[in-house]
Amino acid sequence: MIVKPNYSDAPKYCHYYFDLVTENNLLDALQNSYKETLTLIASIPTEKENYSYAERKWTTKMFCGILLIAKGFMLTGPSDFQGLTILNYQGLTKTNI
């Protein structure tokens, strides 16, 4: 079990974030957060997948894709993504990484 850090072990600005976690076991907190995120993504209506608040801004679908890529980088590292084709979000063109 991984428990919350002590306030004395971290800078004061971190205390706010510690307080946002209600569980004492951080692995449980991560699992709960993961489930909540999947539920939120699954609740997005199909007609909102391509919504963006302005031209040339990320759509809901693009944002979810970035979350998945970021999660993959955190879990496995960038070397596992060689040759992956993604969108270049500034120019909205395809690129390889």
BELQUI-V716332 format. One record per pair of residues at least 6 apart in sequence whose C-alpha atoms are under 8 Angstrom apart, sorted by sequence separation. I is the first residue (numbers start at 1). GAP is how many residues later the second one is. D is the distance in Angstrom with one decimal. If there is no record, write none. Layout:
I | GAP | D
I | GAP | D
//
This chain:
23 | 6 | 5.7
52 | 6 | 5.8
53 | 6 | 7.9
87 | 6 | 5.5
88 | 6 | 5.7
22 | 7 | 7.6
52 | 7 | 4.4
87 | 7 | 4.4
88 | 7 | 6.0
7 | 8 | 6.3
21 | 8 | 6.8
51 | 8 | 5.1
52 | 8 | 6.6
86 | 8 | 5.7
87 | 8 | 6.0
50 | 9 | 5.1
51 | 9 | 5.9
85 | 9 | 6.6
86 | 9 | 5.6
49 | 10 | 6.8
50 | 10 | 6.0
85 | 10 | 5.6
86 | 10 | 6.3
49 | 11 | 5.1
50 | 11 | 6.1
85 | 11 | 4.6
86 | 11 | 7.6
48 | 12 | 7.0
49 | 12 | 5.1
84 | 12 | 5.6
85 | 12 | 6.6
5 | 13 | 7.8
83 | 13 | 5.7
84 | 13 | 5.8
4 | 14 | 7.1
82 | 14 | 7.9
83 | 14 | 5.6
82 | 15 | 5.7
81 | 16 | 7.0
4 | 20 | 6.1
3 | 21 | 5.6
4 | 21 | 6.9
3 | 22 | 4.9
4 | 22 | 6.4
2 | 23 | 5.5
3 | 23 | 5.7
41 | 23 | 7.6
1 | 24 | 6.0
2 | 24 | 5.5
1 | 25 | 7.5
2 | 25 | 6.4
1 | 26 | 7.1
58 | 31 | 7.0
57 | 32 | 7.9
56 | 34 | 7.7
56 | 35 | 8.0
56 | 36 | 7.4
//
